[in-house]
Amino acid sequence: MKSTNILATSLFLLSFLSNVQAQERLEIPAQDSIVYILPEGDYNSVSLHNKSDKELRVQIINLENSKETGGFGLAAQGKVAVALNPKKGLRLLNPSADEVRVLCRAQKQTETTPPPPNLKQIDFTLVNSSAKSIPLIIPNVMNPNLSPFSKSGVRLAVGQKIYLKKGISRKLLFEVPDSLSNGTQLDVPALLKILQ
């Protein structure tokens, strides 16, 4: 009986320790950046929680050449889930004059939607002009939860789809067109009105 309890306790501790290893608390000095890489294992995404009252810039980078392949802004106290593969990492940039803290949790997700074709990338801003949070799904990129009265800068490929998350389902909200200009401010609540 004792050996069974010891084995169960050991398995619990191993499980607990492996979960702890998938979580990191990063401190980013003022006007500096840190590169985040997924830990070893079957992880394919990371959830970020900006624990500060300052906005961060997040770049998705190719680890082989350090080139940016996408990016977005992460609002103060904002949360987001970002899809990654072993060849990609995140560069977290802190443009503020204060140190910021970010909680990173590596995750295993099962969604296998293929990424959009390798087309030109467009920089634009998702604007939440409402007093309610808006949960979005951007397959193979991230699942942002737009805070009330916030802006989130993104860099997405032409053809990338953005969905509104409704419980366990989703509805297509926007597909990035080739005609979208860099710097466009996209009012998400206005898109929601069209959807309804």
Stockholm file with secondary structure:
# STOCKHOLM 1.0

chainA/1-196         MKSTNILATSLFLLSFLSNVQAQERLEIPAQDSIVYILPEGDYNSVSLHNKSDKELRVQIINLENSKETGGFGLAAQGKVAVALNPKKGLRLLNPSADEVRVLCRAQKQTETTPPPPNLKQIDFTLVNSSAKSIPLIIPNVMNPNLSPFSKSGVRLAVGQKIYLKKGISRKLLFEVPDSLSNGTQLDVPALLKILQ
#=GR chainA/1-196 SS CHHHHHHHHHHHHHHHHHHHHTEEEEEECTTEEEEECCCSSSCCEEEEEECSSSCEEEEEEETTTCCEEEEEEECTTCEEEEECCTTEEEEEEECSSSCEEEEEEEECCCCCCCCCCSCCEEEEEEEECSSSCEEEEBTTTBCCEECTTEEEEEEEETTCEEEEEETTEEEEEEECCTTCCTTEEEEHHHHHHHHC
#=GC SS_cons         CHHHHHHHHHHHHHHHHHHHHTEEEEEECTTEEEEECCCSSSCCEEEEEECSSSCEEEEEEETTTCCEEEEEEECTTCEEEEECCTTEEEEEEECSSSCEEEEEEEECCCCCCCCCCSCCEEEEEEEECSSSCEEEEBTTTBCCEECTTEEEEEEEETTCEEEEEETTEEEEEEECCTTCCTTEEEEHHHHHHHHC
//
